Amino acid sequence: MKRNIIALDDIKKRITDLKGNSVNMEINKGRNKIDTFQAVVKHIYPSVFTVETFIENHSRSKTYSYFDVLCGDVKITPM
């Protein structure tokens, strides 16, 4: 099976386009543990991006790298 090869610049552009929008996120934590939640893409930086989650009336900021998305550890789908 052949995987689609996506450049890191394409991933940055796609995430930049999602800034301010709500997204569904799936985080692979290893050993068949996947964390799923809804978030809003807040800030875009050269190497990382931040999302803000709202879980149980608490907002929390989390940071992920573009390389995590490239490797498939982080999956982002727009709502």
N, C-alpha and C positions, 0 to 999 in steps of 0.2 A: 504494500500500500504506500502510495506516494503522499507526502505531506506538502502542503502549500508553504512555500518559502516567502516570508514577509520580512522586509527590511525594518530595522529599528526606527528609521525615520518615518516609515509609514505608520508604525504603532504610535509614535509621538503625535503625528498629525491627527490620527483617529481619536486619541484621548483628548487632545487640545480641542477638537470639535465638540466633545462631550462636556466641556467645562460648563458648570452651572446646571447641568441636567441630572436627573435621577437615573441611576443605573442599578442593575442587579449584578452582584459580584459573587463569584465562586472562588474560594481560596483553598488550594490543595496544601494541607498541612503535613502530608506524608502518612504512610501506613493506613491508607484508605480512610483518612479523616478529611472531610471537606466541609468548610464553613461557608454558608450561604447567607447573604444579607443584602439589604437595599442601602444605597448610599448616594451622596451627591458629590460630584467631582468639584473640588474647591480650588486648588492651586496647582499650577503647572510650573515645574522647574526643569533645568537642563537634564538632570539625571533621574529625578523622581517626580511623582505626583501625589497629591494628598486627596483623600476622600473623607467626608464627614458622615458618620452613621448616626442613626437615631434609634437606639434600642432601649426600651423601657423608660421612655421620657428622659434619657440622658444622651447628649450629643458627645461623640467621641471622634477624634481625628486619627486617621491611620495613614501611613506612608508606604507606598509601593514603588518599585523601580520598573522602568520600561522593560528591562531584561526579564523580570518575573513574568510579564505578559508574553514576551517572546518565547520563553521556555514552556509556557502553558501552566505555570503554577498559579497564575491569576487570570481569570476569565471575566471579561466585562461585556455585558449586553445592555444596550439602551432599553429604557422602559417605554 
